[in-house]
Amino acid sequence: MSDEKRPYRMKRRAELQERTRRRITESTVELHGTMGPARTSISAIAERAGVKRSTVYRHFPDEASLFAACSAHWLDANPPPDLARWAAIDDPDERLRSALEELYAQYRRTDRMRENLLRDQETMPIVQRLMGGYRDYLAAAADTLMAGRRARGQARRRVRAALGHAVAFATWRSLAREQGLDDAEAGALMCRLVSAAGTNARK
Protein backbone atom coordinates (compact mmCIF):
# COMPACT_ATOMS: atom_id res chain seq x y z
CA MET A 1 0.00 0.00 0.00
CA SER A 2 1.42 3.37 -0.97
CA ASP A 3 1.81 6.04 1.66
CA GLU A 4 -0.61 8.23 -0.30
CA LYS A 5 -3.43 5.67 -0.20
CA ARG A 6 -2.95 4.59 3.41
CA PRO A 7 -4.82 7.52 5.09
CA TYR A 8 -7.76 7.15 2.71
CA ARG A 9 -8.09 3.42 3.31
CA MET A 10 -7.80 3.84 7.06
CA LYS A 11 -10.52 6.49 6.95
CA ARG A 12 -12.70 4.27 4.79
CA ARG A 13 -12.24 1.34 7.16
CA ALA A 14 -13.15 3.50 10.17
CA GLU A 15 -16.29 4.71 8.38
CA LEU A 16 -17.35 1.14 7.60
CA GLN A 17 -16.77 0.08 11.20
CA GLU A 18 -18.81 3.00 12.49
CA ARG A 19 -21.58 2.17 10.05
CA THR A 20 -21.64 -1.42 11.25
CA ARG A 21 -21.63 -0.33 14.87
CA ARG A 22 -24.56 1.99 14.23
CA ARG A 23 -26.49 -0.74 12.42
CA ILE A 24 -25.99 -3.09 15.36
CA THR A 25 -27.10 -0.37 17.79
CA GLU A 26 -30.20 0.48 15.77
CA SER A 27 -31.10 -3.19 15.40
CA THR A 28 -30.81 -3.70 19.15
CA VAL A 29 -32.99 -0.66 19.88
CA GLU A 30 -35.62 -1.95 17.44
CA LEU A 31 -35.67 -5.36 19.11
CA HIS A 32 -35.80 -3.86 22.60
CA GLY A 33 -38.77 -1.78 21.47
CA THR A 34 -40.69 -4.72 20.00
CA MET A 35 -39.62 -7.67 22.13
CA GLY A 36 -37.89 -6.17 25.16
CA PRO A 37 -34.28 -6.52 26.35
CA ALA A 38 -34.89 -9.80 28.19
CA ARG A 39 -36.14 -11.46 25.00
CA THR A 40 -33.48 -10.05 22.68
CA SER A 41 -30.62 -12.44 21.94
CA ILE A 42 -27.27 -11.66 20.33
CA SER A 43 -28.25 -14.00 17.51
CA ALA A 44 -31.40 -11.97 16.86
CA ILE A 45 -29.40 -8.73 16.90
CA ALA A 46 -26.86 -10.15 14.46
CA GLU A 47 -29.60 -11.37 12.13
CA ARG A 48 -31.42 -8.04 12.19
CA ALA A 49 -28.19 -6.12 11.57
CA GLY A 50 -27.03 -8.50 8.84
CA VAL A 51 -23.78 -9.41 10.57
CA LYS A 52 -22.25 -12.36 12.39
CA ARG A 53 -22.48 -12.86 16.15
CA SER A 54 -18.73 -12.39 16.33
CA THR A 55 -19.12 -8.96 14.73
CA VAL A 56 -21.58 -7.93 17.43
CA TYR A 57 -19.12 -9.04 20.11
CA ARG A 58 -16.24 -7.29 18.38
CA HIS A 59 -18.06 -3.96 18.57
CA PHE A 60 -19.72 -4.62 21.93
CA PRO A 61 -17.70 -7.09 23.99
CA ASP A 62 -20.11 -7.06 26.92
CA GLU A 63 -23.72 -6.32 27.82
CA ALA A 64 -22.87 -3.01 29.47
CA SER A 65 -21.28 -1.51 26.35
CA LEU A 66 -24.18 -2.62 24.15
CA PHE A 67 -26.85 -1.28 26.50
CA ALA A 68 -24.98 2.02 26.97
CA ALA A 69 -24.87 2.55 23.20
CA CYS A 70 -28.53 1.65 22.80
CA SER A 71 -29.62 3.91 25.64
CA ALA A 72 -27.67 6.87 24.24
CA HIS A 73 -29.05 6.26 20.75
CA TRP A 74 -32.66 6.01 21.95
CA LEU A 75 -32.43 9.07 24.20
CA ASP A 76 -30.89 11.08 21.38
CA ALA A 77 -33.95 10.27 19.27
CA ASN A 78 -36.41 10.65 22.17
CA PRO A 79 -35.14 13.38 24.51
CA PRO A 80 -37.31 13.98 27.58
CA PRO A 81 -39.17 17.28 27.87
CA ASP A 82 -36.98 20.16 29.02
CA LEU A 83 -37.58 20.88 32.70
CA ALA A 84 -36.15 24.38 32.32
CA ARG A 85 -38.92 25.19 29.86
CA TRP A 86 -41.48 24.06 32.42
CA ALA A 87 -39.81 26.06 35.18
CA ALA A 88 -40.09 29.21 33.08
CA ILE A 89 -43.90 29.08 33.41
CA ASP A 90 -44.73 31.08 36.55
CA ASP A 91 -48.26 29.87 37.26
CA PRO A 92 -48.07 26.38 38.86
CA ASP A 93 -51.38 25.20 37.40
CA GLU A 94 -50.54 26.35 33.89
CA ARG A 95 -47.08 24.82 34.28
CA LEU A 96 -48.60 21.47 35.23
CA ARG A 97 -51.10 21.53 32.36
CA SER A 98 -48.40 22.34 29.83
CA ALA A 99 -45.99 19.78 31.30
CA LEU A 100 -48.48 16.92 31.23
CA GLU A 101 -49.50 17.77 27.67
CA GLU A 102 -45.88 17.49 26.58
CA LEU A 103 -45.01 14.49 28.75
CA TYR A 104 -48.09 12.45 27.85
CA ALA A 105 -47.49 13.07 24.14
CA GLN A 106 -44.02 11.61 24.54
CA TYR A 107 -45.35 8.64 26.49
CA ARG A 108 -47.74 7.90 23.64
CA ARG A 109 -44.89 7.98 21.11
CA THR A 110 -42.62 5.76 23.19
CA ASP A 111 -45.04 3.56 25.11
CA ARG A 112 -43.95 0.18 23.72
CA MET A 113 -40.30 0.70 24.63
CA ARG A 114 -41.16 1.99 28.09
CA GLU A 115 -43.48 -0.92 28.80
CA ASN A 116 -40.74 -3.37 27.84
CA LEU A 117 -38.11 -1.63 29.96
CA LEU A 118 -40.35 -1.40 33.01
CA ARG A 119 -41.21 -5.08 32.67
CA ASP A 120 -37.66 -6.31 32.13
CA GLN A 121 -36.03 -4.23 34.85
CA GLU A 122 -37.53 -6.68 37.32
CA THR A 123 -35.27 -9.47 35.99
CA MET A 124 -32.35 -7.58 34.44
CA PRO A 125 -30.14 -5.58 36.84
CA ILE A 126 -28.56 -3.68 33.97
CA VAL A 127 -31.96 -2.37 32.87
CA GLN A 128 -32.75 -1.48 36.49
CA ARG A 129 -29.54 0.58 36.64
CA LEU A 130 -30.20 2.32 33.34
CA MET A 131 -33.73 3.16 34.46
CA GLY A 132 -32.22 5.05 37.38
CA GLY A 133 -31.77 8.08 35.14
CA TYR A 134 -35.46 7.97 34.23
CA ARG A 135 -36.45 7.78 37.91
CA ASP A 136 -34.19 10.75 38.71
CA TYR A 137 -35.79 12.72 35.87
CA LEU A 138 -39.30 12.06 37.19
CA ALA A 139 -38.29 13.15 40.69
CA ALA A 140 -36.82 16.36 39.28
CA ALA A 141 -39.94 16.87 37.17
CA ALA A 142 -42.19 16.62 40.24
CA ASP A 143 -39.94 19.08 42.10
CA THR A 144 -40.17 21.50 39.18
CA LEU A 145 -43.95 21.24 39.15
CA MET A 146 -44.09 21.70 42.92
CA ALA A 147 -42.39 25.11 42.83
CA GLY A 148 -44.66 28.01 43.72
CA ARG A 149 -47.45 25.93 45.23
CA ARG A 150 -48.74 27.30 48.52
CA ALA A 151 -49.85 24.09 50.19
CA ARG A 152 -48.40 23.53 53.65
CA GLY A 153 -48.03 20.60 56.04
CA GLN A 154 -49.91 17.45 55.15
CA ALA A 155 -51.50 19.15 52.15
CA ARG A 156 -48.07 19.85 50.71
CA ARG A 157 -47.08 16.21 51.14
CA ARG A 158 -50.24 15.14 49.33
CA VAL A 159 -49.64 17.57 46.48
CA ARG A 160 -46.09 16.28 46.02
CA ALA A 161 -47.38 12.71 45.96
CA ALA A 162 -50.09 13.64 43.44
CA LEU A 163 -47.50 15.29 41.20
CA GLY A 164 -45.27 12.23 41.39
CA HIS A 165 -48.24 10.11 40.41
CA ALA A 166 -49.21 12.45 37.56
CA VAL A 167 -45.83 12.33 35.82
CA ALA A 168 -45.41 8.54 36.06
CA PHE A 169 -45.62 6.51 32.88
CA ALA A 170 -47.75 3.92 34.67
CA THR A 171 -50.36 6.62 35.36
CA TRP A 172 -50.55 7.63 31.72
CA ARG A 173 -50.69 3.99 30.62
CA SER A 174 -53.56 3.26 33.00
CA LEU A 175 -55.60 6.30 31.98
CA ALA A 176 -54.86 6.28 28.26
CA ARG A 177 -54.37 2.63 27.35
CA GLU A 178 -56.51 0.84 29.92
CA GLN A 179 -59.27 3.41 30.56
CA GLY A 180 -59.36 4.91 27.07
CA LEU A 181 -58.87 8.59 27.88
CA ASP A 182 -57.10 10.78 25.36
CA ASP A 183 -54.02 12.65 26.53
CA ALA A 184 -55.87 15.92 27.12
CA GLU A 185 -58.49 14.18 29.27
CA ALA A 186 -55.83 12.31 31.23
CA GLY A 187 -53.89 15.52 31.83
CA ALA A 188 -56.98 17.42 32.94
CA LEU A 189 -57.89 14.65 35.38
CA MET A 190 -54.42 14.73 36.93
CA CYS A 191 -54.58 18.51 37.20
CA ARG A 192 -57.80 18.17 39.18
CA LEU A 193 -56.21 15.51 41.38
CA VAL A 194 -53.29 17.79 42.22
CA SER A 195 -55.67 20.66 42.94
CA ALA A 196 -57.79 18.50 45.24
CA ALA A 197 -54.69 17.21 47.03
CA GLY A 198 -53.87 20.76 48.08
CA THR A 199 -57.12 21.31 49.98
CA ASN A 200 -57.25 20.95 53.74
CA ALA A 201 -60.80 19.71 53.94
CA ARG A 202 -61.34 17.34 56.86
CA LYS A 203 -62.71 13.88 56.24
C-alpha positions in Angstrom: 0.0 0.0 0.0 1.4 3.4 -1.0 1.8 6.0 1.7 -0.6 8.2 -0.3 -3.4 5.7 -0.2 -3.0 4.6 3.4 -4.8 7.5 5.1 -7.8 7.2 2.7 -8.1 3.4 3.3 -7.8 3.8 7.1 -10.5 6.5 7.0 -12.7 4.3 4.8 -12.2 1.3 7.2 -13.1 3.5 10.2 -16.3 4.7 8.4 -17.4 1.1 7.6 -16.8 0.1 11.2 -18.8 3.0 12.5 -21.6 2.2 10.1 -21.6 -1.4 11.2 -21.6 -0.3 14.9 -24.6 2.0 14.2 -26.5 -0.7 12.4 -26.0 -3.1 15.4 -27.1 -0.4 17.8 -30.2 0.5 15.8 -31.1 -3.2 15.4 -30.8 -3.7 19.1 -33.0 -0.7 19.9 -35.6 -1.9 17.4 -35.7 -5.4 19.1 -35.8 -3.9 22.6 -38.8 -1.8 21.5 -40.7 -4.7 20.0 -39.6 -7.7 22.1 -37.9 -6.2 25.2 -34.3 -6.5 26.4 -34.9 -9.8 28.2 -36.1 -11.5 25.0 -33.5 -10.1 22.7 -30.6 -12.4 21.9 -27.3 -11.7 20.3 -28.2 -14.0 17.5 -31.4 -12.0 16.9 -29.4 -8.7 16.9 -26.9 -10.1 14.5 -29.6 -11.4 12.1 -31.4 -8.0 12.2 -28.2 -6.1 11.6 -27.0 -8.5 8.8 -23.8 -9.4 10.6 -22.2 -12.4 12.4 -22.5 -12.9 16.1 -18.7 -12.4 16.3 -19.1 -9.0 14.7 -21.6 -7.9 17.4 -19.1 -9.0 20.1 -16.2 -7.3 18.4 -18.1 -4.0 18.6 -19.7 -4.6 21.9 -17.7 -7.1 24.0 -20.1 -7.1 26.9 -23.7 -6.3 27.8 -22.9 -3.0 29.5 -21.3 -1.5 26.4 -24.2 -2.6 24.1 -26.8 -1.3 26.5 -25.0 2.0 27.0 -24.9 2.6 23.2 -28.5 1.6 22.8 -29.6 3.9 25.6 -27.7 6.9 24.2 -29.1 6.3 20.7 -32.7 6.0 22.0 -32.4 9.1 24.2 -30.9 11.1 21.4 -33.9 10.3 19.3 -36.4 10.6 22.2 -35.1 13.4 24.5 -37.3 14.0 27.6 -39.2 17.3 27.9 -37.0 20.2 29.0 -37.6 20.9 32.7 -36.1 24.4 32.3 -38.9 25.2 29.9 -41.5 24.1 32.4 -39.8 26.1 35.2 -40.1 29.2 33.1 -43.9 29.1 33.4 -44.7 31.1 36.6 -48.3 29.9 37.3 -48.1 26.4 38.9 -51.4 25.2 37.4 -50.5 26.4 33.9 -47.1 24.8 34.3 -48.6 21.5 35.2 -51.1 21.5 32.4 -48.4 22.3 29.8 -46.0 19.8 31.3 -48.5 16.9 31.2 -49.5 17.8 27.7 -45.9 17.5 26.6 -45.0 14.5 28.7 -48.1 12.4 27.9 -47.5 13.1 24.1 -44.0 11.6 24.5 -45.4 8.6 26.5 -47.7 7.9 23.6 -44.9 8.0 21.1 -42.6 5.8 23.2 -45.0 3.6 25.1 -43.9 0.2 23.7 -40.3 0.7 24.6 -41.2 2.0 28.1 -43.5 -0.9 28.8 -40.7 -3.4 27.8 -38.1 -1.6 30.0 -40.4 -1.4 33.0 -41.2 -5.1 32.7 -37.7 -6.3 32.1 -36.0 -4.2 34.9 -37.5 -6.7 37.3 -35.3 -9.5 36.0 -32.4 -7.6 34.4 -30.1 -5.6 36.8 -28.6 -3.7 34.0 -32.0 -2.4 32.9 -32.7 -1.5 36.5 -29.5 0.6 36.6 -30.2 2.3 33.3 -33.7 3.2 34.5 -32.2 5.1 37.4 -31.8 8.1 35.1 -35.5 8.0 34.2 -36.5 7.8 37.9 -34.2 10.7 38.7 -35.8 12.7 35.9 -39.3 12.1 37.2 -38.3 13.2 40.7 -36.8 16.4 39.3 -39.9 16.9 37.2 -42.2 16.6 40.2 -39.9 19.1 42.1 -40.2 21.5 39.2 -43.9 21.2 39.2 -44.1 21.7 42.9 -42.4 25.1 42.8 -44.7 28.0 43.7 -47.4 25.9 45.2 -48.7 27.3 48.5 -49.8 24.1 50.2 -48.4 23.5 53.7 -48.0 20.6 56.0 -49.9 17.5 55.1 -51.5 19.2 52.1 -48.1 19.8 50.7 -47.1 16.2 51.1 -50.2 15.1 49.3 -49.6 17.6 46.5 -46.1 16.3 46.0 -47.4 12.7 46.0 -50.1 13.6 43.4 -47.5 15.3 41.2 -45.3 12.2 41.4 -48.2 10.1 40.4 -49.2 12.4 37.6 -45.8 12.3 35.8 -45.4 8.5 36.1 -45.6 6.5 32.9 -47.8 3.9 34.7 -50.4 6.6 35.4 -50.5 7.6 31.7 -50.7 4.0 30.6 -53.6 3.3 33.0 -55.6 6.3 32.0 -54.9 6.3 28.3 -54.4 2.6 27.4 -56.5 0.8 29.9 -59.3 3.4 30.6 -59.4 4.9 27.1 -58.9 8.6 27.9 -57.1 10.8 25.4 -54.0 12.7 26.5 -55.9 15.9 27.1 -58.5 14.2 29.3 -55.8 12.3 31.2 -53.9 15.5 31.8 -57.0 17.4 32.9 -57.9 14.6 35.4 -54.4 14.7 36.9 -54.6 18.5 37.2 -57.8 18.2 39.2 -56.2 15.5 41.4 -53.3 17.8 42.2 -55.7 20.7 42.9 -57.8 18.5 45.2 -54.7 17.2 47.0 -53.9 20.8 48.1 -57.1 21.3 50.0 -57.2 21.0 53.7 -60.8 19.7 53.9 -61.3 17.3 56.9 -62.7 13.9 56.2 
